[in-house]
Structure formats: C-alpha cells, structure tokens
Amino acid sequence: MTDRSEFGAFLRGRREALQPSDVGLPPGQRRRTAGLRREEVASLCHMSADYYARLERGTGPQPSEQMVAAIAQGFHLTRQERDHLFRLAGHRPPESGVGTDHVGPGMMRIFDRLVDTPAEVVSELGETLQQTPLATALFGDASQRTGHERSSGWRWFTEPGARDLFPVEDREATSRLYTSSLREVVARRGPDSAAARLADDLLDRSDEFRALWDRHEVGLRPGTVKRYDHPVVGRLELHCQVLLDPEQAHVLLVYTAVPGTESHDRLRLLSVVAA
C-alpha cells in the first residue's frame, strides 16, 4: 500500500537538502528556495515536471518499481534510502548487493563530474548502467536495451554490428577476454546466477563463444590502451582508467587521450559532434 503523504514528504525533504553540485548540475541563477527545483529533479529522474510535482504533493498515482528506481538514482540515494522509498511506494525493495542496478552515491558523485569525458558505469556482466554524453557518442546509447542485450558480451557474440567499432586485429583478443571474464563471474556467483544463465544462452547461440568456453581460459585482463574506429572521427587510442565499487560489483570506466596526440584532437571533435 502506497503511503502517498510520507512518500511525497520524503521526496520534498531530499530535494530541499540537495544542492546542484551534489548531482552534477551547474549552480544556475540565485535561488529563492533551498535545494533543487522540481523541474531539475524531474529531469534527473527522467519524468515530467508535472508528474514529479504530483508525487511530491501526494496526489499522484502509485509509481511503478521502475519509476521508483529512477527517482532513487536521480536523487543519488544510498541503498538504505532507496529501500525506504520503495517501501513508501508500496513495493518490495530490490535485492541488495551484487547484481543491483542502483549505482552508489559515491560513485555517482564522481561520475557527475565527468561531463566532458567518455565515462560509463558498468556491471560485472558488462551492462551499461550510466553513460556520459561523450560515452554515448563513442559507444552508442545503451539506455534502451533490455534483457541479455544490456550485456556488451552478449551483443559481441550475437549482434553482427557490435564489433564495428573495434579494429579487426583486436577482435579475437576481445572475444577471449569476454569469455574469460564471464567464466570468472560464473565461478564467483554460482550455477543459479544471472551470469550462469547468460553463459548458457550464449552457448546455445554462438559457435565462437562455445569454442572459446571450452578452452577454460581465466585471468585474461584488458590493456590500459583501447583502440576504436569511430565512423565519424576515425581511429581513437584511449587510456582506460578503472574505479571499482566492490560492494556492488560496479566499475567506473573513464577514457582519456594523451594531450597533443591525434586521438586527443579527435576526441575533442567527437565532443563537438555530441553537442
């Protein structure tokens, strides 16, 4: 049962406690009220300002689980705050820990400051959970994908165009890397895990994956420099820095180019294209 009054009060309290810099927004003009504006929150949570305003007033409909999850992420809630919000909305909180899509507030604060850099937060199955605009311009928009298609490894072995961004000479090593990584996750999570289901379905769908899986390779790690052949700006050689959130098995990947190189100039051109 939804407690609309408490739900709205919780949203209002969180909104008034946040400053624009807390969620990666510019300070803007002088503010008459404390905290964020309703329209700013609505944008962060990917909903209309009118819908959000009704939720805060306690007059809106019961929000779906997907909507509550979007609100929790937009507000940069902790897992405890997220679970409380789910209960107020009349839903059972998602399972905590490994496998959740909710990115922790600490990692989100770092991510919010990378607006001019290709960066993404991914799960241990290669599911893109957050992308900066420049990452979307580089890799494509992953926000609308569902099911196995959220996993970059699944797309690599099942979608013909998934490899177009990678130089031909790098593709064999990338296939081995995806397979080795998934085998390690399956071993950690067990035969009843989402990782095991992904591996089973790939074994049914891809002869290449099946052949690599039979090698039982583990321990392969990507190099720090990654190469991409972008259809607009051409070849990019980018250094990939990794920040791990071990509690939730999320990884923040940040891609940079060495100043003064051709890749640096092309990345700047990509930012113009993205804008």
C-alpha positions as CSV (number, residue, x, y, z in Angstrom):
1,M,0.0,0.0,0.0
2,T,1.4,3.4,-1.0
3,D,1.9,5.9,1.7
4,R,1.5,8.9,-0.6
5,S,1.9,11.5,2.1
6,E,5.1,10.1,3.5
7,F,6.4,9.3,0.0
8,G,5.9,13.0,-1.0
9,A,7.4,14.3,2.2
10,F,10.5,12.1,1.8
11,L,10.9,13.4,-1.8
12,R,10.5,17.0,-0.7
13,G,13.0,16.6,2.1
14,R,15.6,15.1,-0.1
15,R,15.1,17.7,-2.8
16,E,15.5,20.6,-0.4
17,A,18.6,19.0,1.1
18,L,20.4,18.7,-2.2
19,Q,22.5,21.4,-3.9
20,P,23.0,21.4,-7.7
21,S,26.7,20.5,-7.3
22,D,25.6,17.3,-5.4
23,V,24.1,15.9,-8.5
24,G,26.3,17.3,-11.2
25,L,24.2,20.4,-12.1
26,P,25.5,23.9,-12.6
27,P,24.7,26.4,-9.9
28,G,22.5,28.5,-12.2
29,Q,20.9,31.8,-11.1
30,R,20.3,32.8,-7.5
31,R,17.7,30.5,-5.9
32,R,14.7,31.7,-3.9
33,T,14.2,28.3,-2.1
34,A,16.6,25.8,-0.6
35,G,17.7,22.8,-2.6
36,L,16.9,21.8,-6.1
37,R,13.9,23.0,-8.2
38,R,11.2,20.5,-9.0
39,E,11.9,20.7,-12.8
40,E,15.6,19.9,-12.1
41,V,14.7,16.8,-10.1
42,A,12.2,15.7,-12.8
43,S,15.0,15.9,-15.4
44,L,17.4,13.9,-13.2
45,C,14.7,11.2,-12.7
46,H,13.6,11.2,-16.4
47,M,10.0,12.2,-15.9
48,S,7.8,15.2,-16.5
49,A,7.8,18.1,-14.0
50,D,4.1,17.8,-13.6
51,Y,4.2,14.1,-12.7
52,Y,7.0,14.7,-10.2
53,A,5.1,17.6,-8.6
54,R,2.1,15.4,-8.1
55,L,4.2,12.7,-6.4
56,E,5.7,15.3,-4.1
57,R,2.3,16.7,-3.2
58,G,1.0,13.2,-2.5
59,T,-1.7,13.4,-5.2
60,G,-0.1,11.3,-7.9
61,P,-0.7,7.6,-8.8
62,Q,1.3,4.8,-7.3
63,P,4.7,5.0,-9.1
64,S,6.0,1.8,-10.7
65,E,9.1,0.0,-9.5
66,Q,11.0,1.3,-12.5
67,M,9.9,4.8,-11.7
68,V,10.9,4.5,-8.0
69,A,14.3,3.1,-9.1
70,A,14.8,6.1,-11.4
71,I,13.9,8.5,-8.6
72,A,16.3,6.8,-6.3
73,Q,19.1,7.0,-8.8
74,G,18.3,10.6,-9.7
75,F,18.4,11.6,-6.1
76,H,21.7,9.7,-5.5
77,L,20.1,7.8,-2.6
78,T,22.0,5.3,-0.5
79,R,20.8,1.7,-0.7
80,Q,19.0,2.2,2.7
81,E,17.3,5.3,1.5
82,R,16.3,3.6,-1.8
83,D,14.8,0.7,0.1
84,H,12.8,3.1,2.3
85,L,11.5,4.8,-0.8
86,F,10.4,1.5,-2.3
87,R,8.5,0.6,0.9
88,L,6.8,4.0,1.0
89,A,5.7,3.4,-2.6
90,G,4.2,0.1,-1.7
91,H,6.9,-2.1,-3.4
92,R,9.3,-4.6,-2.1
93,P,12.9,-3.3,-2.3
94,P,15.2,-4.9,-4.8
95,E,17.8,-7.3,-3.7
96,S,20.8,-5.5,-2.3
97,G,24.5,-6.1,-3.1
98,V,25.8,-7.7,-6.2
99,G,23.5,-7.6,-9.2
100,T,21.6,-4.4,-8.4
101,D,21.4,-1.7,-11.0
102,H,21.5,1.1,-8.3
103,V,24.8,2.9,-8.6
104,G,26.1,4.0,-5.2
105,P,26.0,7.8,-4.4
106,G,29.8,8.0,-4.0
107,M,30.4,6.6,-7.5
108,M,27.7,8.8,-8.9
109,R,29.3,11.9,-7.4
110,I,32.5,11.1,-9.3
111,F,30.5,10.2,-12.5
112,D,28.6,13.5,-12.4
113,R,31.9,15.5,-12.7
114,L,33.0,13.7,-15.9
115,V,30.6,15.6,-18.2
116,D,33.3,16.3,-20.8
117,T,34.9,12.8,-20.8
118,P,33.8,9.5,-22.1
119,A,32.8,7.5,-19.0
120,E,30.4,4.8,-18.1
121,V,29.4,2.7,-15.1
122,V,29.0,-1.0,-15.9
123,S,28.1,-4.1,-14.0
124,E,30.2,-7.3,-13.8
125,L,28.2,-8.6,-16.7
126,G,29.1,-5.7,-18.9
127,E,25.7,-4.0,-18.5
128,T,25.9,-0.2,-19.0
129,L,24.2,1.5,-16.1
130,Q,25.2,5.1,-16.7
131,Q,26.8,6.9,-19.6
132,T,28.2,10.4,-20.1
133,P,27.0,12.1,-23.3
134,L,30.5,11.7,-24.8
135,A,30.4,7.9,-24.0
136,T,27.1,7.7,-25.8
137,A,28.6,9.5,-28.8
138,L,31.5,7.0,-28.7
139,F,29.8,3.7,-28.0
140,G,26.1,4.4,-28.8
141,D,23.1,4.8,-26.5
142,A,22.7,1.7,-24.2
143,S,19.9,3.1,-22.1
144,Q,17.1,1.5,-24.0
145,R,18.4,-2.1,-24.1
146,T,16.8,-4.8,-22.0
147,G,17.5,-8.4,-21.0
148,H,20.6,-10.0,-22.3
149,E,21.1,-7.2,-24.8
150,R,22.2,-5.0,-22.0
151,S,25.4,-7.0,-21.8
152,S,28.2,-5.9,-24.1
153,G,29.5,-9.5,-24.1
154,W,26.1,-10.8,-25.3
155,R,26.0,-8.2,-28.1
156,W,29.6,-9.0,-29.1
157,F,28.7,-12.7,-29.8
158,T,25.1,-12.3,-31.1
159,E,24.8,-8.9,-32.9
160,P,26.6,-8.5,-36.3
161,G,27.3,-4.8,-35.9
162,A,28.6,-5.0,-32.3
163,R,32.3,-5.3,-33.5
164,D,32.3,-2.5,-36.0
165,L,33.9,-0.1,-33.5
166,F,36.9,-2.4,-32.9
167,P,39.9,-2.8,-35.2
168,V,39.8,-6.2,-36.9
169,E,43.2,-7.2,-35.5
170,D,41.8,-6.6,-31.9
171,R,38.6,-8.7,-32.2
172,E,40.0,-12.2,-31.5
173,A,41.6,-11.0,-28.2
174,T,38.4,-9.2,-27.3
175,S,36.4,-12.4,-27.8
176,R,38.7,-14.3,-25.5
177,L,38.6,-11.5,-22.9
178,Y,34.8,-11.5,-22.8
179,T,34.7,-15.3,-22.4
180,S,37.3,-15.4,-19.7
181,S,35.7,-12.7,-17.7
182,L,32.3,-14.3,-17.9
183,R,33.7,-17.7,-16.8
184,E,35.2,-16.0,-13.7
185,V,31.9,-14.3,-12.8
186,V,30.0,-17.6,-13.2
187,A,32.5,-19.3,-10.8
188,R,32.0,-16.5,-8.2
189,R,28.3,-16.3,-8.4
190,G,27.4,-20.0,-8.9
191,P,25.3,-22.1,-11.3
192,D,22.0,-20.4,-10.4
193,S,23.2,-16.8,-11.1
194,A,22.4,-14.4,-13.8
195,A,26.0,-14.9,-15.1
196,A,25.4,-18.6,-15.5
197,R,22.1,-18.0,-17.4
198,L,23.9,-15.6,-19.7
199,A,26.7,-18.2,-20.4
200,D,24.2,-20.9,-21.0
201,D,22.3,-18.8,-23.5
202,L,25.5,-17.8,-25.3
203,L,26.5,-21.5,-25.6
204,D,23.2,-22.0,-27.4
205,R,23.6,-19.0,-29.6
206,S,27.2,-18.7,-30.6
207,D,29.6,-21.3,-32.0
208,E,32.5,-18.9,-31.4
209,F,31.6,-18.5,-27.8
210,R,31.2,-22.3,-27.3
211,A,34.7,-22.9,-28.8
212,L,36.3,-20.3,-26.5
213,W,34.3,-21.5,-23.5
214,D,35.8,-25.0,-24.0
215,R,39.3,-23.6,-23.6
216,H,38.6,-22.8,-19.9
217,E,40.7,-19.6,-20.1
218,V,40.7,-17.4,-17.0
219,G,42.8,-14.5,-15.8
220,L,42.8,-12.5,-19.0
221,R,42.9,-8.7,-18.5
222,P,42.4,-5.8,-20.9
223,G,45.3,-3.5,-21.6
224,T,45.2,0.1,-20.4
225,V,45.0,1.4,-24.0
226,K,42.0,0.7,-26.1
227,R,41.6,1.3,-29.8
228,Y,38.3,2.3,-31.5
229,D,37.5,3.0,-35.2
230,H,34.7,5.6,-34.8
231,P,32.6,6.1,-38.0
232,V,32.8,9.9,-37.7
233,V,36.2,10.9,-36.2
234,G,38.3,7.8,-37.1
235,R,40.8,5.8,-35.1
236,L,41.0,6.7,-31.3
237,E,43.6,5.3,-28.9
238,L,42.3,5.9,-25.4
239,H,43.6,5.1,-21.9
240,C,41.0,3.4,-19.8
241,Q,41.1,4.1,-16.0
242,V,39.1,1.8,-13.8
243,L,37.4,2.5,-10.4
244,L,35.8,-0.4,-8.7
245,D,32.9,-0.4,-6.2
246,P,33.4,-3.9,-4.7
247,E,30.3,-3.8,-2.6
248,Q,28.0,-3.7,-5.7
249,A,30.5,-5.1,-8.3
250,H,30.1,-1.9,-10.4
251,V,33.0,-0.4,-12.4
252,L,33.5,3.2,-13.5
253,L,35.4,3.3,-16.8
254,V,37.0,6.6,-17.8
255,Y,38.5,7.0,-21.2
256,T,41.2,9.7,-21.9
257,A,43.6,10.6,-24.7
258,V,47.1,11.8,-24.3
259,P,47.2,15.6,-24.9
260,G,48.9,16.6,-28.1
261,T,48.1,13.4,-29.9
262,E,45.8,12.8,-32.9
263,S,43.4,10.9,-30.7
264,H,43.2,13.9,-28.3
265,D,42.2,16.1,-31.2
266,R,39.7,13.6,-32.5
267,L,38.1,13.2,-29.0
268,R,37.6,16.9,-28.9
269,L,36.0,16.8,-32.3
270,L,33.7,14.0,-31.0
271,S,32.6,16.2,-28.2
272,V,31.6,18.9,-30.7
273,V,29.7,16.3,-32.7
274,A,28.0,15.0,-29.5
275,A,26.9,18.5,-28.5
